[in-house]
Amino acid sequence: MNNREASATTLSCPTPAQTVAACTVGLVGGALAGLAVQFDLGYATVLLALLYGGFLGSVILRVVRQKGTSSIQVGSGVSIVVGSIAARVLAALSLPATTGTHPPLGIMSVLVDLVVPTPIPLISLVALVFACMARMRYFGHLRSGVQTS
């Protein structure tokens, strides 16, 4: 390995603190998205999810200082999915405490609600993750100067 390859490798490697920060931003952003897909906006939900995914990808790249490596992308994508499902589960768990009613399927009704009346919430969450990862992949490699083959 020559000096150029070594410097490119160390420049593109995120620190553990940056990885934790990226996953934290992904969890919070996923939680907001998971709660936002509850509102019935029709097909505009998918468009808003694409825009929000691009915004979330930009925020994550700023947190990790433009080091959009594969590990950051996968960690962010997983944390967005976990955050969105966790926020919906916590909202479903707080429902009996506030209203005194229980969802018919318990916690599973949270996942069923993503698809049953219409699959738009599930499509929106998938579009959000793809837009976020695409934004990080394109701008992360563009700005870091690391060539991919």
N, C-alpha and C positions, 0 to 999 in steps of 0.2 A: 504494500500500500504506500503510495507516495504522499507527499505533503498535501496536495490538492484534495485527494480523496479523504484523507484524515480530517482536514478542516471542514469539508462538506459534511462528514458524518457527525462531527461534534456540534456543528452549527444546527443540524437538523434534528438532533436528539433532544426531546423535551425532558425537563427535570421532573422528578416525582411531584413536586409542588405544582408545576404547571399541569400535569396530568390530573391531579386531584381537583384543581381549579376548573379545568375543562369539564370534568365529570359533574362537578357541582353546578356549573352553569347549565349543563345539559339536563340535570335533574330538575332544577327550578324552571327552566324553559319548557321541559316536557310536562311538568305539573300544570303550568299555565295553559299549555295547549290541550292537555287532557280535560281540563275543566271548560275550556272555551268551545270544544266541539259539541258540548251539550246544547248550545243554542242552535236553533234550526234556521240556518241561512241558505239552505239549498246548495246549489253548485258553487255559490260564492265562497262557501267554506273551504273548498279545495283550493281556490285561487288565493284566499287569505292564508291558508296553510303553506302554500308555496312561497309566498312573500315572507311569512314569519320564519320559515325554515332558512331562507337566505339570510335574513337578519340574524337569526340565532347562530348560523355558521360564521358570520362576520364577527359576532361578539366572542365566540369561542376562539377564533383566530387571534383576536386582539388579546385575549387572556393568555394564550400560549405564545404570544409574540411571534406570530406568523410561522410557527413550526407545525404545519398541518400534516404530520406523519400518519401512517396507517393506524398506529396504535391509538392516536388521539381521535381519529375518525371513528374507529370501531367503538372505543370507549364512550365517545359522545353519543353515537347512535344508540348504543345499549342504554345509556343513562337517560336519554330522551324517552325511550319506550318504557323503561322502569318508572320514570317520574310521572309519565302520563297515566299509567295504570295505577300507580300508588295513590295519586291524587284522587282518581275516581273511586278507589277502594275506600280511602279515608272519608270521602264525601258520603259514600254509601253507609259507612259505619256510623257517621254522625247523624244520619237521617232518623233512626229510631229515637235518638236522644232528644232531637228537636221537635219532631212531629208525633212521635208515639206510634208510627207505622213501620212495618218491616217490609223490605223489598221481597217479592214473591220467591225469588231464587237465592236470596241472601247475597253474598258477595259476588256470586257468579252472574247476577243480573247486571253488574257493571260491565262485564265483558260481553254479555248478550246484547246490551244496549248499543254497543258499537256496530252491530250488524242487523238486528231484527227489524226495526221499522224501515230503515234504509241503510245501506252500507256506506253512506257518505262520511260518517265520522271515522270509520276505519280507513277508508281511502284517504281521508285528509291527514290522518296521523302517519300513514305510510308516505304520503307526498311530503310531509314535513320533514321526516327523517331523510328522505332522498335529497330534498332540496338543501338541507343543512350539510349533508356529506358532500354533495356536489360543489357547493360553495367553498367548503374547506379544501376540497381536493384541487379545484381550479386555482383559487387565489393563494392557497398555501404553497403549492409548487411554483406558482408564477412568481411570488415574491421572495421565496427562500433562495432561489437561484439553483436549486438542486435539480439536475436533469433526471427525468424518468425515462426508462426505455421499455 
